Amino acid sequence: MASLKLQNLNKIYDNNVQAVFDFNMDIEDGEFIVLVGPSGCGKSTTLRMIAGLEDITSGSLIIDGEDVTQKPPKDRDIAMVFQNYALYAHMTIYENMAFSLTLRHEDPNVIHEKVLAAAEILGLTDQLNKKPKQLSGGQRQRVAMGRAIVRTPKVFLFDEPLSNLDAKLRGATRREILLLHKRLGATMLYVTHDQTEALTLADRIVCMSMGYVQQIGTPLELYDTPANLFVASFIGLPPMNFFDCKVEEGKLIGDGFAINLNENDKATLKDYVGKTITLGVRPENIVHGNDVTLSVNSNENLGQTTLVHGKIGGHRATAKFREWSTYKLGDEVGVSFNRMHFFDKETTNAIR
Ligand code: ADP
């Protein structure tokens, strides 16, 4: 188990692409950290620098107080689980799981114990004599995790480990990874482009865009107090609605609608009177009321909730109602915003 210190990490590839800019973070022993962001934002590069699979262009990586920036992967005591599992087809599951220990000439009795223990944790005990192709995708994913577990590494790294699984299996495997984390108490870093995985797995999320860390915080912090427009639009599904609005004394004026501000919001926006800001409202924060009108385009029932897509004034908007509703094109629904987020249009930062 281990704490990590990532200090001013930068990565510039040989083709001069800078993939990561000045990444700073302290990770506590036993934390589950999820790096999330769209494809190409630098998540895998960051993970690979931690694993030692990519050189760190500048900055330093400290594991348990020791500077490992220049150390090769094998001396970092880190295990990585990849999305393609990278299992050896000609070996049994047992051999696959034992492989890294065999390479290191560990005592066969110790190897046997470790493989059986990992198989037990992962529910693979009955599969040990099979070959990878005889296993389902989910089981293969567990074998890949088993290979990491037997090494009892200080840190586990996961690079999009669920992306090859179908939706149902992804949910189940996600829960298994959470249990595994509880059981092992290990420090884990997990890369995904899926905000649902980030929200459900992480102790803390690192949200990245274009090589920069946008925000680090608990899932609730990123959901409830996003630092900027990028985080606000990336975290949450369906995404937050955005409306450009002019701030007037006690009011927000959008395209075809106006909203009265309460005392708190007035105080927050006091320096923006006369300026245009971006108002953000999550679909679940558009509720039945009589402040503005939602002109319905379509109605999507999801079981316990309904997504109602349409327009508020000249702006597209989606509301998520906690009921089975049956609106149709042309219906006009009175709504209110029960929580609003404000963003500076120039900096895109949240206005607090
Ligand atoms: P993510 O994991 O968030 O999808 P990556 O870390 O893989 O993003 O990539 C970040 C950026 O670095 C992208 O612009 C990508 O094209 C670039 N990149 C990744 N690997 C290499 C490489 N080996 N050589 C050059 N550029 C790379």
Boltz pocket constraint, residues with backbone or C-beta under 6 A from the ligand:
constraints:
  - pocket:
      binder: B
      contacts: [[A, 13], [A, 14], [A, 15], [A, 17], [A, 18], [A, 19], [A, 37], [A, 38], [A, 39], [A, 40], [A, 41], [A, 42], [A, 43], [A, 44], [A, 45], [A, 46]]
      max_distance: 6.0
